[in-house]
Amino acid sequence: MYGARTYLDAAPPIRSRADIGDHPFIGYVDDPIFTRSLNYLSEIRPHLRARLQSSSLHAQLMATIGRFGLCVLPAYVARNAPDLVAVLPDEISLRRSYWMIAHANMAETAQVRLTQRFVYKLMTEAGAFFA
């Protein structure tokens, strides 16, 4: 979870999850969330709702940089925005796993196996970038 340094300096302090309710939150649009892994707000605090909602991660990033409030962002996105500060990093950490799947009839085809090797190579080369 991140906030802009200038937002956090001017806003009420955040010492625990209970303090998050005092801050506007930026997140995904509730209705069209296409995967449960994006429905993470209740993991942070029960009944937490985003006041500013967008299905665009880029829009969420820009709103956070623009001091509209707090937002859950992937670390590999937030690390490229120097004004963003991790909020309660020792208390709030969300991890997600993603899988590459193929229909059983296609899983052993040359195209799928080539794609699997390619993605695996890219992820291995990226090291801890996505961690």
C-alpha positions in Angstrom: 0.0 0.0 0.0 1.4 3.4 -1.0 0.8 7.1 -0.7 2.5 10.1 -2.1 5.1 11.6 0.4 3.4 15.0 0.1 0.0 13.5 0.8 1.2 11.5 3.8 3.0 14.6 5.3 -0.3 16.6 5.2 -2.7 13.8 6.2 -3.6 12.3 9.6 -0.8 9.8 10.6 -1.1 6.1 9.9 0.1 4.0 12.7 -2.1 0.9 12.2 -4.7 -0.5 10.0 -7.4 1.2 12.0 -6.0 4.6 10.8 -6.6 3.7 7.2 -10.3 4.5 7.5 -9.3 8.2 7.9 -7.9 8.3 4.4 -9.5 8.1 0.9 -8.6 5.0 -1.0 -7.9 4.4 -4.7 -8.7 1.0 -6.2 -10.4 -1.1 -8.8 -14.0 -0.6 -9.9 -16.0 -3.0 -7.8 -18.4 -4.4 -10.4 -16.2 -5.5 -13.3 -13.4 -7.0 -11.2 -12.4 -10.0 -13.4 -10.3 -11.9 -10.9 -10.6 -12.4 -7.1 -7.0 -11.5 -6.7 -7.9 -7.8 -7.5 -10.5 -7.8 -4.7 -8.0 -7.1 -2.0 -9.4 -4.2 0.0 -11.1 -6.4 2.7 -7.7 -8.0 3.3 -6.4 -4.6 4.4 -9.4 -3.6 6.5 -12.9 -4.9 6.6 -15.5 -2.8 4.7 -12.8 -0.7 3.1 -14.0 0.8 -0.2 -12.2 2.8 -2.8 -13.5 6.3 -3.1 -11.8 6.7 -6.4 -12.1 3.7 -8.7 -10.5 2.8 -12.0 -9.9 -0.4 -13.9 -6.6 1.1 -15.1 -3.6 0.4 -12.9 -1.9 3.4 -14.6 -4.8 5.7 -13.6 -4.6 4.4 -10.0 -0.8 5.1 -10.0 -1.4 8.7 -11.3 -4.1 9.3 -8.7 -1.8 8.2 -6.0 1.1 10.3 -7.2 -1.5 13.2 -7.5 -2.2 12.9 -3.7 -5.8 11.6 -4.0 -5.2 9.0 -1.3 -3.8 5.6 -0.6 -3.6 2.7 -3.1 -2.4 -0.9 -3.3 0.1 -1.0 -6.1 2.5 -3.7 -7.3 5.9 -3.0 -5.9 7.4 -3.2 -9.4 5.2 -0.3 -10.4 5.6 1.8 -7.2 9.4 1.5 -7.1 9.5 3.6 -10.3 7.6 6.5 -8.6 10.1 8.2 -6.3 7.4 10.3 -4.5 5.6 7.1 -3.3 6.1 5.8 0.2 5.1 2.3 1.4 2.5 2.6 4.2 2.6 0.0 7.0 5.0 -2.2 5.0 5.6 -4.5 8.0 1.9 -5.0 8.6 0.4 -5.0 5.1 1.8 -7.2 2.4 -0.3 -8.7 -0.3 1.1 -11.5 -2.5 -0.4 -12.9 -5.6 0.5 -15.8 -7.9 -0.3 -16.0 -11.5 -0.5 -19.2 -13.6 -0.1 -19.9 -17.2 -2.6 -22.5 -18.2 -3.5 -24.3 -21.4 -6.3 -26.6 -22.4 -5.2 -30.2 -22.1 -5.5 -30.7 -25.8 -3.1 -27.9 -26.4 -0.7 -28.1 -23.4 1.9 -30.3 -25.2 1.9 -28.5 -28.5 5.1 -26.9 -29.7 3.5 -23.4 -29.6 2.5 -23.7 -26.0 5.8 -25.2 -24.9 7.7 -22.5 -26.7 5.6 -19.9 -25.0 6.1 -21.5 -21.6 9.9 -21.6 -22.1 9.9 -18.0 -23.3 7.9 -16.7 -20.3 9.9 -18.8 -17.8 13.2 -17.4 -19.3 11.9 -13.8 -19.0 10.7 -14.3 -15.4 14.0 -16.0 -14.4 16.0 -13.1 -16.0 13.9 -10.5 -14.2 15.0 -12.0 -10.9 13.4 -10.3 -7.9 11.9 -7.5 -10.0 8.3 -8.9 -9.6 8.8 -10.1 -6.0 
